[in-house]
Amino acid sequence: MRHWLSPVAMLLWLSVSACTQSSRGPTGGGTDAGSSPGPVDAGQTDAGSGDAGQGGTGTPPPGASKQVQVSVPEDLRTAPFDSPRTLTVPPGFTISVFARVPEARFLAIAPNGDVLVSQPDQGTVKLVRPRPGQTPEVFDWATGLRRPHDIVFHTRGGTTWVYVAETNQVTRSPWQAGETQRHDAAVLVSGLPDTSLPELQGRYGHELKNIAVDSTGQLYVSIASTCNVCLSDTRSNPERGAIYRYGPEGGTGQLFARGLRNAEGLAFVPGTDTLWVTVNARDNIPYPHDDGTGRYGKVIPEYVDNHPPEALTSVRERGEYGWPFCNPNPSTSNGLKQMPFDRDYDLNREGDIACGAMDRFDQGIQAHSAPLGLAFLNGTAFPEPYASGVVVAYHGSWNSTRPTGYKVTYFPWDTAAGQPTREQDFVSGWVTPDGTSVWGRPVDVAVTADGALLISDDQAGALYLLRKQ
């Protein structure tokens, strides 16, 4: 449920949250009746059903358990780092501020180690260049863009290309090691829907675009929903709440999958063309069960806190994933794995759309966590025993009575099943212990050539490096 909060809205949310926070803490919540703890948030219990490791056996590596001070170079110690900050990381890890980039969103690491970082509201992509023994240099690599978001490097035919997703188009340019400004950018895909559409009258809740490029050069573009729940997105051209696929040179897009309200963090399992995404689900869901409890059709905060979950899931061609007609239900024996769907009270009350025919999500995530960027560690230099796994950045909740998200989680990867298992916290602590204030919001993750995890944070305006000692 990705939303950007203004400072005033954030303060209002925090004051309400502090007054309404449950004695059960930031995890748990209601079952379908809203009367007992529901699915537990990341790091508290096994969110999956398999075992970790290459063949699906073994014990998962340690999660976040050690509180460490964030190391900050002296010339980067402006707010929020003008006072000491701590984060919780796995044993044996350190975390430092690598660079300061205001409103840092999605990032991509170039073959030479340079880092590109998007700043949607500034219409800019920054280039961050490491310098041994010094803080990095920061350049305006591209300016004057329409809310740039996702960035992808892809090498094909001997040329390394950089793809940049704007709200209305995707552009591509050849990459040259050492460059500080983009050159020879060409539009690959145009006419993507954004707030400029007359029918939307300037309103588009999720107009930022996310992209991925497969081994054959085909481009995948997430066209997220304009709304919380609506029919109009399912009838538009192109459909919204969907992923489209384009040829290596652009052209006409083909609908790849639908029913994904807001698919973020598009990434392929290393060595395959199997696409995985994070999904931000709907908000303020009415209670969907006419079970005589008097709750039917009402928006009940303790139910909304846990329904519907977000997701980390594979996406197949011609897949249909439910939104806006069907919502995954975590309160069954399946838990957060392969959840069955409930009919949406607002748009599918009578069951005209068959929820049983929808593709189920592989892995649920605590509702309102707002998962954004994801990165597979398989095939990277990230150290053992974490090298077979997935990390996901949770931007954090805006409408939950108990703050959730605001962290990076880790899923060991069962290669035999092709599934994530045992969700656990990897980096946490951006929320103060009393849950009343937030000083950072993770957005994206990527692995450097020397095996560190790079994390972007749009609230703190920072890039962090998580590194094994």
Beta strands, then each sheet from edge to edge (+ up, - down):
strand 1: 66-69
strand 2: 86-89
strand 3: 93-100
strand 4: 107-109
strand 5: 115-119
strand 6: 124-131
strand 7: 134-142
strand 8: 151-156
strand 9: 159-165
strand 10: 170-174
strand 11: 186-189
strand 12: 210-213
strand 13: 219-223
strand 14: 242-247
strand 15: 250-258
strand 16: 263-268
strand 17: 275-279
strand 18: 310-315
strand 19: 319-320
strand 20: 326-328
strand 21: 341-343
strand 22: 363-365
strand 23: 371-376
strand 24: 389-394
strand 25: 407-414
strand 26: 419-420
strand 27: 424-427
strand 28: 442-447
strand 29: 453-457
strand 30: 462-468
sheet 1: 1+ 2-
sheet 2: 3+ 30- 29+ 28-
sheet 3: 4+ 5- 6+ 7-
sheet 4: 8+ 9- 10+ 11-
sheet 5: 12+ 13- 14+ 15- 19-
sheet 6: 16+ 17- 18+ 22-
sheet 7: 20+ 21-
sheet 8: 23+ 24- 25+ 26-
sheet 9: 23+ 24- 25+ 27-
end
